[in-house]
Amino acid sequence: MCRTNIEEEKPQNPNIIKLDECVELIKDEMDMFPYREHLDAITMFDNPVSSLKSMLRVFGLGLSKSIIAYQNEEEEEEIWDDEEEEDEEDSEGSESDDHM
């Protein structure tokens, strides 16, 4: 029943992808995508429109996964950096305890 916001301000997404980064992801996806085989299938079978739609869906799905992986990769790097800082602080604290 309570609909108040938990946080006053919504956190900003730190993993905003810039256009040039997105273009690089598309280029990488195109290099990995077997588009020649799909083009052969489109020209060899009855319904080229359906085949083209299917090919674009497969490509779009792969591209979406690449973008998600890219965003998660940056997020994981931040998590690892935070954990390393905490470990360093913990080890510094335990070293000072050893000297007592």
N, C-alpha and C positions, 0 to 999 in steps of 0.2 A: 504494500500500500504506500510505502514511503518512496517517493520519486525524486528525492533530492540528489544532486550530483555528489559523487564521492570525492571528486577532485574539483577544485574551483576552475582550473584551466585544463583543457584537454592537452595531454602531452603531444608534442610535435613528433612526426615520424622522422627520425634521424637518417633514414635510408632512402631519401628521395633520389630517384635516378635521373640524371641529366640526359639530355637528348643525345649527346655524343657517346655516352656510355651505353645507351639503349641501341644506338646504331651499331656499336661494336658487338653487342650481344646478338643482334640480328645477323651481322656478318658471320659470326662464329656459328650460329645456328644454320645458316645457309651452307657453310662449308661442310657441316656434318649431315645435312639433310640429303637423302638420296632422291633429289628432284628429277634426275634423268630417268630413273626407273618409273617414277610416277607419270612423267610425261609420256613415256612409251606406253604405259597402261591406258592413259587417256586416249591416245591415238589408235590403239589396237582394239578397244572394246566399244560396245554399242553406244553408251550414254556418256559422252565426254563432259557434259555439264555436271552430272552427278559425281564423276570421277574427280573433276576439278575441285568441287566443293569438299570432297573427302580429303584430297591432298591438302587443301588450305586449312582444314580442321586439324589435320595431323601436324602441320607446320606450326599453326597457332598454339596448339597444345604444348609442343616442344619449346616454343619461344616463351610461353607463359611459365613453364617449369624453369627455364634458364633465368628469367627475371626473378622469380621467387628464390631460387638458389643464390643469386647474386645478392639479394637483399638479406637473406639469412646469413650469408658469409660475412657481410659487414657487421651484422648484429652479433654473431658468434665471436668475431675479433674483439668487439667491445667487451663482451662478457669475459673473454680470456684475459684481456688487459686488466679489467677490474679484479679478477681473481689473483692475478700475478701481484698486483699492488697489495692486496690483502695478505698474501703469503709473505711478501717482503716485510710488511709491517709486523706480522706475527713472528717472523724469524728474528727481527730486530728486537722485539720485546722479550723473546726467550733468551737471546744472547745477553741482555742486560740483567736478566734474572740469574744467569749462570755466574756472573761476576760477584754476586752477593754472598 
